[in-house]
Each structure stands twice: as C-alpha cells, then as structure tokens.
C-alpha cells in the first residue's frame, strides 16, 4: 500500500487539474456540458485513480488503477487537440499542458514498471 499524498505523480496530476480548469474556464459557454465537462472529468480521474489504486493491497490492483489513469491522460490529450482544432486554446496553452501531461504519463509508466518487478 502506498501513501498517495507522498507520490509525486499524484501531486503533479492534482496540480495539472488546476491548469485544465483554468484553460477550460475560457471555453465558450456552449461547451459547458461538452469539452469543458469532459476535460475536467478526465483530469480529475488521473489523481483520483492514483489515490484509489494506492489503497489496494496487491500490485495487480494498483496497476489496474494506474492503467485507468493513463487512459484518462490519453483522453485528455485527444480532447485538447480537438479544443485546439476548434480554436478554444492557442499553441502556447496546448504545448504547456501537453508537456506536463506527457511527463505525468511517463511518471505513471515508470511507477507501473516498479510494481511489475
């Protein structure tokens, strides 16, 4: 069992949510129940699944929740690209969040590797 509040991936993914909330606050009102909602739910899913997985007693269970977290990260990546295509976010914004998202994915993957050994 891991203390999720001590995990750097949990801390960074939690802060990443703040960035997504800031970016989506500038989306059109018509997207309130569309991309805004989808992005926010997916970003909250990452630290939530890391936390839930850390409560599990077997590595197999922890790994399952980490897989879900990575799935949410890829969902965010897709949604950000769509938001960019629709001109809801600019190049600087997408590059900034995409860089952080990729770092979070790498961190989760490395954590998974340590649990598989």
Backbone as CSV, one residue per row, in Angstrom:
resi,resn,N_x,N_y,N_z,CA_x,CA_y,CA_z,C_x,C_y,C_z
1,UNK,0.845,-1.183,0.000,0.000,0.000,0.000,0.889,1.246,0.000
2,UNK,0.541,2.240,-0.781,1.326,3.454,-0.931,0.569,4.629,-0.316
3,UNK,1.333,5.563,0.213,0.737,6.792,0.724,0.604,7.751,-0.456
4,UNK,-0.574,7.814,-1.044,-0.739,8.547,-2.299,-0.358,10.014,-2.195
5,UNK,-0.543,10.637,-1.045,-0.218,12.053,-0.893,1.290,12.309,-0.970
6,UNK,2.066,11.261,-0.823,3.524,11.384,-0.927,4.030,11.097,-2.333
7,UNK,3.156,10.606,-3.198,3.561,10.267,-4.567,3.634,11.523,-5.436
8,UNK,4.784,11.717,-6.057,4.968,12.880,-6.928,3.975,12.877,-8.092
9,UNK,3.637,11.701,-8.610,2.677,11.649,-9.726,1.293,12.115,-9.286
10,UNK,0.945,11.829,-8.054,-0.349,12.292,-7.549,-0.323,13.810,-7.385
11,UNK,0.757,14.334,-6.821,0.879,15.783,-6.622,0.831,16.534,-7.950
12,UNK,1.601,16.052,-8.914,1.658,16.739,-10.214,0.346,16.617,-10.975
13,UNK,-0.283,15.467,-10.898,-1.550,15.312,-11.619,-2.649,16.149,-10.968
14,UNK,-2.559,16.342,-9.670,-3.518,17.210,-8.983,-3.330,18.659,-9.426
15,UNK,-2.096,19.106,-9.507,-1.818,20.470,-9.972,-2.199,20.637,-11.445
16,UNK,-2.013,19.561,-12.216,-2.393,19.581,-13.624,-3.887,19.874,-13.760
17,UNK,-4.688,19.355,-12.863,-6.138,19.616,-12.885,-6.423,21.113,-12.792
18,UNK,-5.664,21.801,-11.961,-5.861,23.250,-11.838,-5.622,23.941,-13.169
19,UNK,-4.608,23.491,-13.906,-4.317,24.075,-15.217,-5.461,23.821,-16.200
20,UNK,-5.967,22.608,-16.182,-7.084,22.278,-17.078,-8.320,23.108,-16.720
21,UNK,-8.585,23.272,-15.439,-9.733,24.087,-15.024,-9.568,25.535,-15.476
22,UNK,-8.344,26.069,-15.372,-8.092,27.442,-15.809,-8.314,27.579,-17.314
23,UNK,-7.761,26.646,-18.073,-7.890,26.704,-19.529,-9.351,26.581,-19.953
24,UNK,-10.054,25.625,-19.373,-11.441,25.396,-19.787,-12.388,26.517,-19.335
25,UNK,-11.960,27.306,-18.358,-12.812,28.423,-17.929,-12.951,29.468,-19.040
26,UNK,-12.060,29.416,-20.029,-12.122,30.342,-21.162,-12.828,29.751,-22.378
27,UNK,-13.286,28.518,-22.266,-14.014,27.891,-23.377,-15.379,28.563,-23.519
28,UNK,-15.963,28.480,-24.706,-17.301,29.065,-24.896,-18.325,28.441,-23.936
29,UNK,-19.278,29.240,-23.557,-20.343,28.771,-22.655,-21.073,27.568,-23.248
30,UNK,-21.165,27.526,-24.564,-21.841,26.407,-25.225,-21.129,25.074,-25.011
31,UNK,-19.880,25.118,-24.566,-19.106,23.893,-24.313,-19.152,23.458,-22.850
32,UNK,-19.950,24.128,-22.052,-20.035,23.817,-20.619,-20.301,22.334,-20.372
33,UNK,-21.179,21.738,-21.170,-21.514,20.326,-20.992,-20.850,19.453,-22.042
34,UNK,-19.953,20.052,-22.824,-19.219,19.318,-23.854,-17.768,19.128,-23.445
35,UNK,-16.876,19.756,-24.190,-15.444,19.584,-23.938,-15.015,20.053,-22.548
36,UNK,-15.599,21.117,-22.064,-15.237,21.607,-20.726,-15.467,20.513,-19.691
37,UNK,-16.652,19.964,-19.696,-17.001,18.915,-18.739,-16.130,17.672,-18.933
38,UNK,-15.943,17.262,-20.186,-15.151,16.062,-20.478,-13.709,16.212,-20.001
39,UNK,-13.089,17.354,-20.319,-11.702,17.586,-19.901,-11.572,17.616,-18.383
40,UNK,-12.483,18.271,-17.728,-12.420,18.372,-16.270,-12.601,17.007,-15.607
41,UNK,-13.541,16.237,-16.111,-13.763,14.902,-15.531,-12.547,13.999,-15.752
42,UNK,-11.978,14.067,-16.940,-10.823,13.219,-17.254,-9.609,13.624,-16.423
43,UNK,-9.402,14.922,-16.221,-8.226,15.333,-15.446,-8.379,14.972,-13.969
44,UNK,-9.580,15.043,-13.454,-9.818,14.643,-12.057,-9.620,13.134,-11.901
45,UNK,-9.875,12.399,-12.964,-9.741,10.944,-12.929,-8.299,10.486,-12.685
46,UNK,-7.328,11.258,-13.152,-5.929,10.825,-13.016,-5.513,10.752,-11.545
47,UNK,-5.532,11.853,-10.790,-5.119,11.733,-9.379,-6.073,10.868,-8.555
48,UNK,-7.338,10.849,-8.942,-8.312,10.026,-8.215,-7.991,8.541,-8.338
49,UNK,-7.646,8.101,-9.538,-7.308,6.688,-9.734,-5.967,6.331,-9.115
50,UNK,-5.035,7.270,-9.116,-3.761,7.030,-8.429,-4.023,6.846,-6.937
51,UNK,-4.856,7.700,-6.378,-5.188,7.600,-4.957,-5.927,6.304,-4.652
52,UNK,-6.921,5.984,-5.451,-7.682,4.767,-5.199,-6.815,3.523,-5.359
53,UNK,-5.994,3.512,-6.384,-5.105,2.372,-6.594,-4.115,2.194,-5.458
54,UNK,-3.664,3.304,-4.886,-2.679,3.209,-3.805,-3.256,2.581,-2.541
55,UNK,-4.565,2.528,-2.458,-5.190,1.923,-1.283,-5.286,0.399,-1.387
56,UNK,-5.001,-0.115,-2.565,-5.144,-1.552,-2.798,-3.946,-2.315,-2.261
57,UNK,-4.189,-3.537,-1.851,-3.135,-4.325,-1.218,-2.278,-5.110,-2.196
58,UNK,-2.775,-5.346,-3.405,-1.972,-6.106,-4.361,-1.487,-5.199,-5.486
59,UNK,-0.298,-5.479,-5.978,0.244,-4.712,-7.094,-0.649,-4.817,-8.330
60,UNK,-1.270,-5.980,-8.510,-2.159,-6.173,-9.658,-3.297,-5.154,-9.623
61,UNK,-3.871,-4.931,-8.452,-4.950,-3.951,-8.312,-4.443,-2.529,-8.530
62,UNK,-3.277,-2.227,-7.973,-2.697,-0.896,-8.150,-2.469,-0.635,-9.641
63,UNK,-1.910,-1.621,-10.324,-1.630,-1.492,-11.757,-2.901,-1.232,-12.568
64,UNK,-3.983,-1.858,-12.176,-5.254,-1.661,-12.880,-5.704,-0.196,-12.798
65,UNK,-5.579,0.403,-11.631,-5.976,1.797,-11.464,-5.012,2.743,-12.176
66,UNK,-3.739,2.377,-12.231,-2.777,3.190,-12.975,-3.069,3.147,-14.469
67,UNK,-3.524,1.991,-14.960,-3.931,1.885,-16.366,-5.101,2.805,-16.658
68,UNK,-6.039,2.879,-15.747,-7.188,3.768,-15.914,-6.713,5.222,-15.946
69,UNK,-5.762,5.563,-15.077,-5.218,6.927,-15.042,-4.555,7.278,-16.367
70,UNK,-3.794,6.346,-16.937,-3.154,6.601,-18.230,-4.217,6.734,-19.329
71,UNK,-5.244,5.932,-19.261,-6.338,6.055,-20.227,-6.965,7.437,-20.175
72,UNK,-7.153,7.959,-18.982,-7.701,9.310,-18.832,-6.747,10.349,-19.408
73,UNK,-5.456,10.121,-19.239,-4.461,11.051,-19.785,-4.541,11.099,-21.307
74,UNK,-4.695,9.956,-21.932,-4.815,9.934,-23.396,-6.141,10.535,-23.856
75,UNK,-7.155,10.377,-23.039,-8.436,11.016,-23.334,-8.262,12.538,-23.320
76,UNK,-7.532,13.044,-22.330,-7.264,14.481,-22.229,-6.481,14.965,-23.444
77,UNK,-5.479,14.191,-23.836,-4.666,14.581,-24.990,-5.542,14.745,-26.232
78,UNK,-6.420,13.803,-26.453,-7.331,13.866,-27.605,-8.249,15.078,-27.507
79,UNK,-8.808,15.306,-26.346,-9.739,16.417,-26.160,-9.044,17.767,-26.306
80,UNK,-7.786,17.852,-25.859,-7.027,19.092,-26.028,-6.772,19.379,-27.504
81,UNK,-6.478,18.340,-28.256,-6.259,18.517,-29.698,-7.540,18.985,-30.390
82,UNK,-8.663,18.435,-29.968,-9.952,18.883,-30.523,-10.208,20.343,-30.151
83,UNK,-9.932,20.694,-28.902,-10.107,22.083,-28.459,-9.199,23.019,-29.258
84,UNK,-7.995,22.564,-29.552,-7.073,23.352,-30.374,-7.615,23.506,-31.792
85,UNK,-8.099,22.401,-32.359,-8.676,22.438,-33.708,-9.843,23.424,-33.794
86,UNK,-10.577,23.555,-32.709,-11.739,24.451,-32.665,-11.367,25.870,-32.228
87,UNK,-10.058,26.108,-32.053,-9.532,27.415,-31.632,-9.998,27.838,-30.237
88,UNK,-10.258,26.858,-29.372,-10.601,27.168,-27.983,-9.331,27.423,-27.159
89,UNK,-8.214,26.848,-27.604,-6.932,27.071,-26.938,-5.893,27.395,-28.015
90,UNK,-4.863,28.126,-27.587,-3.833,28.513,-28.548,-2.624,27.577,-28.461
91,UNK,-1.668,27.821,-29.312,-0.481,26.964,-29.403,0.293,26.926,-28.090
92,UNK,0.479,28.083,-27.464,1.228,28.119,-26.197,0.540,27.297,-25.112
93,UNK,-0.771,27.440,-25.017,-1.519,26.697,-23.999,-1.424,25.196,-24.210
94,UNK,-1.634,24.751,-25.447,-1.618,23.311,-25.696,-0.217,22.743,-25.486
95,UNK,0.811,23.482,-25.875,2.178,22.998,-25.672,2.508,22.870,-24.192
96,UNK,2.091,23.841,-23.408,2.360,23.823,-21.970,1.693,22.621,-21.292
97,UNK,0.407,22.444,-21.531,-0.299,21.349,-20.863,0.084,19.994,-21.446
98,UNK,0.366,19.948,-22.745,0.774,18.677,-23.358,2.111,18.215,-22.802
99,UNK,3.021,19.146,-22.573,4.324,18.798,-21.993,4.143,18.223,-20.598
100,UNK,3.341,18.871,-19.792,3.112,18.372,-18.427,2.375,17.043,-18.449
101,UNK,1.404,16.911,-19.324,0.660,15.660,-19.431,1.592,14.512,-19.818
102,UNK,2.478,14.747,-20.762,3.427,13.703,-21.163,4.352,13.311,-20.009
103,UNK,4.757,14.277,-19.199,5.592,13.969,-18.032,4.830,13.108,-17.026
104,UNK,3.567,13.419,-16.825,2.728,12.633,-15.909,2.579,11.210,-16.433
105,UNK,2.349,11.061,-17.723,2.228,9.721,-18.320,3.513,8.932,-18.113
106,UNK,4.656,9.569,-18.349,5.946,8.899,-18.144,6.129,8.476,-16.691
107,UNK,5.740,9.347,-15.765,5.875,9.030,-14.343,5.001,7.839,-13.964
108,UNK,3.782,7.810,-14.471,2.881,6.691,-14.177,3.461,5.412,-14.763
109,UNK,3.977,5.491,-15.975,4.564,4.310,-16.617,5.764,3.780,-15.824
110,UNK,6.602,4.694,-15.352,7.753,4.261,-14.535,7.283,3.612,-13.235
111,UNK,6.249,4.178,-12.639,5.705,3.601,-11.409,5.162,2.204,-11.678
112,UNK,4.480,2.055,-12.805,3.974,0.726,-13.181,5.122,-0.279,-13.300
113,UNK,6.208,0.141,-13.908,7.362,-0.736,-14.088,7.903,-1.227,-12.755
114,UNK,7.945,-0.341,-11.765,8.465,-0.752,-10.451,7.553,-1.759,-9.767
115,UNK,6.254,-1.691,-10.081,5.310,-2.625,-9.460,5.307,-3.983,-10.142
116,UNK,5.748,-4.032,-11.395,5.748,-5.297,-12.146,6.955,-6.163,-11.824
117,UNK,7.963,-5.571,-11.209,9.199,-6.320,-10.900,8.989,-7.243,-9.726
